[in-house]
Amino acid sequence: MKKVLVSGMIGNGLEWYDYALYGQVAWLLGQKFFPAGDPAAQLLATFGLFAAGFLVRPLGAIFFGWLGDTYGRRAAMVVAVLMMAIPTGCIGLLPTYEQIGVLAPVLLTLIRLMQGISLGGEFSGSITYIVEHAPQNRRALAGSASLVSLMIGFLMGLFVVRGCIAYFGQEAFEDWAWRLPFLSGIVIGLVGFYIRSHCSESPTFENAKAQGAISQTPVREAFRRHPWEMLQGFGMYMTVTMPFYLAAIYFISFSQTHLGMSSADAMTASVGNMLGMLIMIPGSAWLSDRIGRKPVMMGAAALIFVSVIPLFGHFEAGMDARSAMLVQFAFSLMLGVYMGPVAAVLVELFPTSVRFSGMAIAYNVAAALFGGTAPLVCEWLINATGNIHVIAYYVMLCNVCALIALYHYKDRFREALR
């Protein structure tokens, strides 16, 4: 089980390590890969590419869902980790706009699209692989390892960037050293590839294969026989994906642009947000293994719904950095409680024959529409309304959809995986 956890976590951590890098240096990538001019336009263009990487994730979900349900979870995970590691390294080698002109943003776009396709299979594969290995009374706790690795990957990205700035200096980092964190992703990816290629297949998948219960058209079967489960997974994941990218990515630029915080304070706040979620996720998952997924997630979603307006109401331009950090940290704690059981819920929604496909499509469509677009939409909402508190209403919209899906959800935490 230790090898299973490490295998699932290391590749998943790499995926989110890259996203942490991209979110932190978005302002710099805008300067490097887009025409000089309005900094706000450069930032929006960079966030637009961030969103574009998510919009292709459903395509990755379809491809990797078919691969994982037809040929095995391990095969999908091995391909996914390579498809993330190589493009991550390519960002570190990419010439800038000043060097090759319009070809620079075109190539960056292609790289982000490839990473988006990879992520469409990585997180789903990691969750499925780990949960299918876990004993029945520990599925949520084991599945939370994928979410923990997500946080670790983000934190690693934050620390690597901060370390590079501290060691090389701000000027050198902006000149050339920003490439080093992306290049290091190749090493992490190769380690993940080695570990995954030497791991055993999921026993649940092997049993289904031995019994001839493997579907040759899992994507079609998921849409035909399990549309309600896919819709439920979509609704539940809305309160993971939009709030998560709000806390993990958007708050970095939001804190600097709209609250007047320094870059160092904004990144410190982001570290606090990741730690807040990291603290709550395992405990919430453990609790859901005992009392069920539904009461834990509904309670957390309801708490976020009633508290987000008064909480975000404290955001004011020029506010004290410590106060801003506390607001973000409190929000992240509540979000961590909601996220804890999510991995097990997504796996338990579907039978083995279409599990990878069904959950990958439901999760990635939600992430594409509400996760990857979160920084772009939040920035647009604030600019359009002139009100920095408007993002609270967007969070509440996601909460309502999740609560509706959870109300109709039949808790399966005591059932054996089919």
Secondary structure as UniProt FT lines:
FT   HELIX           2..24
FT   HELIX           26..33
FT   HELIX           39..55
FT   HELIX           57..71
FT   HELIX           73..93
FT   HELIX           97..100
FT   TURN            101..102
FT   HELIX           103..133
FT   HELIX           136..138
FT   HELIX           139..168
FT   HELIX           170..172
FT   HELIX           173..177
FT   HELIX           179..197
FT   HELIX           203..210
FT   TURN            211..212
FT   HELIX           218..225
FT   HELIX           227..245
FT   HELIX           246..250
FT   HELIX           251..257
FT   HELIX           263..291
FT   HELIX           293..312
FT   TURN            313..314
FT   TURN            317..318
FT   HELIX           321..339
FT   TURN            340..341
FT   HELIX           342..348
FT   HELIX           352..354
FT   HELIX           355..366
FT   HELIX           367..371
FT   TURN            372..373
FT   HELIX           374..385
FT   TURN            388..390
FT   HELIX           391..407
FT   TURN            413..414
//
